[in-house]
């Protein structure tokens, strides 16, 4: 529950700024990572957020000299109309 609240706070700030932003990659397990992004409608909304989060995930795997393997993508809307994407991935 606390993790969910902590993840929601940056999204709220991102929506308020009316732009788009990505968040740092977080290690979730042995070889599992997660990153997220939020984008206003002008920056592509949900699809824009998804593209930015996957690009951030690719950047992480590239830095490790590995290839990305996306295992899950969660998308949704943030108030008032921004798109959100959370990408879970491994680097192999």
C-alpha positions as a LaTeX table, in Angstrom:
\begin{tabular}{lrrr}
\hline
Residue & $x$ (\AA) & $y$ (\AA) & $z$ (\AA) \\
\hline
Unk1 & 0.00 & 0.00 & 0.00 \\
Unk2 & 2.73 & 2.46 & 0.95 \\
Unk3 & 4.66 & 1.65 & $-2.24$ \\
Unk4 & 1.59 & 2.43 & $-4.33$ \\
Unk5 & 1.13 & 5.78 & $-2.62$ \\
Unk6 & 4.81 & 6.64 & $-3.04$ \\
Unk7 & 4.61 & 5.80 & $-6.76$ \\
Unk8 & 1.47 & 7.92 & $-7.20$ \\
Unk9 & 3.00 & 11.10 & $-5.78$ \\
Unk10 & 5.47 & 11.70 & $-8.62$ \\
Unk11 & 2.69 & 11.12 & $-11.16$ \\
Unk12 & 0.58 & 13.80 & $-9.52$ \\
Unk13 & 3.43 & 16.29 & $-9.75$ \\
Unk14 & 4.11 & 15.32 & $-13.37$ \\
Unk15 & 0.50 & 15.90 & $-14.34$ \\
Unk16 & 0.44 & 19.26 & $-12.59$ \\
Unk17 & 3.40 & 20.47 & $-14.64$ \\
Unk18 & 1.57 & 19.79 & $-17.93$ \\
Unk19 & 4.51 & 18.10 & $-19.62$ \\
Unk20 & 6.08 & 14.66 & $-19.73$ \\
Unk21 & 8.62 & 12.94 & $-17.54$ \\
Unk22 & 10.21 & 9.59 & $-16.86$ \\
Unk23 & 11.26 & 8.22 & $-13.52$ \\
Unk24 & 14.40 & 6.39 & $-12.50$ \\
Unk25 & 14.69 & 2.67 & $-13.07$ \\
Unk26 & 14.13 & 0.73 & $-9.84$ \\
Unk27 & 15.51 & $-2.75$ & $-9.23$ \\
Unk28 & 12.59 & $-4.97$ & $-8.17$ \\
Unk29 & 14.36 & $-8.33$ & $-7.92$ \\
Unk30 & 17.41 & $-10.26$ & $-9.07$ \\
Unk31 & 17.13 & $-9.34$ & $-12.74$ \\
Unk32 & 13.82 & $-7.46$ & $-12.70$ \\
Unk33 & 13.49 & $-3.70$ & $-13.05$ \\
Unk34 & 10.67 & $-1.19$ & $-13.28$ \\
Unk35 & 10.38 & 2.31 & $-14.69$ \\
Unk36 & 7.50 & 4.65 & $-15.34$ \\
Unk37 & 6.53 & 7.75 & $-17.25$ \\
Unk38 & 3.69 & 10.24 & $-17.40$ \\
Unk39 & 2.73 & 12.40 & $-20.39$ \\
Unk40 & 0.15 & 15.10 & $-20.96$ \\
Unk41 & $-2.22$ & 14.71 & $-23.93$ \\
Unk42 & $-0.04$ & 17.14 & $-25.89$ \\
Unk43 & 2.93 & 14.79 & $-25.36$ \\
Unk44 & 1.04 & 11.66 & $-26.47$ \\
Unk45 & $-0.92$ & 10.72 & $-23.34$ \\
Unk46 & $-0.83$ & 6.99 & $-22.61$ \\
Unk47 & 1.04 & 6.02 & $-25.78$ \\
Unk48 & 3.58 & 8.81 & $-25.24$ \\
Unk49 & 4.16 & 7.69 & $-21.66$ \\
Unk50 & 4.55 & 4.07 & $-22.78$ \\
Unk51 & 7.11 & 5.01 & $-25.44$ \\
Unk52 & 9.12 & 7.08 & $-22.95$ \\
Unk53 & 9.10 & 4.34 & $-20.28$ \\
Unk54 & 10.22 & 1.68 & $-22.78$ \\
Unk55 & 12.97 & 3.99 & $-24.05$ \\
Unk56 & 14.15 & 4.46 & $-20.46$ \\
Unk57 & 14.12 & 0.67 & $-19.94$ \\
Unk58 & 16.15 & 0.21 & $-23.15$ \\
Unk59 & 18.66 & 2.76 & $-21.90$ \\
Unk60 & 19.12 & 0.78 & $-18.66$ \\
Unk61 & 19.69 & $-2.52$ & $-20.46$ \\
Unk62 & 22.06 & $-0.85$ & $-22.94$ \\
Unk63 & 24.11 & 0.46 & $-20.00$ \\
Unk64 & 24.47 & $-3.15$ & $-18.82$ \\
Unk65 & 25.38 & $-4.39$ & $-22.30$ \\
Unk66 & 22.19 & $-6.48$ & $-22.43$ \\
Unk67 & 18.91 & $-6.65$ & $-24.34$ \\
Unk68 & 15.51 & $-5.67$ & $-22.93$ \\
Unk69 & 12.75 & $-8.18$ & $-22.25$ \\
Unk70 & 9.50 & $-6.39$ & $-21.32$ \\
Unk71 & 7.48 & $-8.58$ & $-18.96$ \\
Unk72 & 4.58 & $-6.24$ & $-18.14$ \\
Unk73 & 3.18 & $-2.85$ & $-19.10$ \\
Unk74 & 0.50 & $-1.16$ & $-17.01$ \\
Unk75 & $-1.16$ & 1.93 & $-18.45$ \\
Unk76 & $-3.80$ & 4.32 & $-17.22$ \\
Unk77 & $-4.79$ & 7.91 & $-16.79$ \\
Unk78 & $-3.77$ & 10.42 & $-14.16$ \\
Unk79 & $-5.88$ & 13.42 & $-13.18$ \\
Unk80 & $-6.85$ & 15.41 & $-15.12$ \\
Unk81 & $-6.00$ & 13.73 & $-18.44$ \\
Unk82 & $-2.34$ & 12.67 & $-18.54$ \\
Unk83 & $-1.30$ & 9.17 & $-19.54$ \\
Unk84 & 0.74 & 6.91 & $-17.27$ \\
Unk85 & 2.80 & 3.82 & $-18.07$ \\
Unk86 & 4.66 & 1.48 & $-15.73$ \\
Unk87 & 7.03 & $-0.94$ & $-17.47$ \\
Unk88 & 8.45 & $-4.03$ & $-15.77$ \\
Unk89 & 11.36 & $-5.64$ & $-17.59$ \\
Unk90 & 14.45 & $-7.79$ & $-17.38$ \\
Unk91 & 17.80 & $-7.33$ & $-19.08$ \\
Unk92 & 19.14 & $-10.50$ & $-20.68$ \\
\hline
\end{tabular}
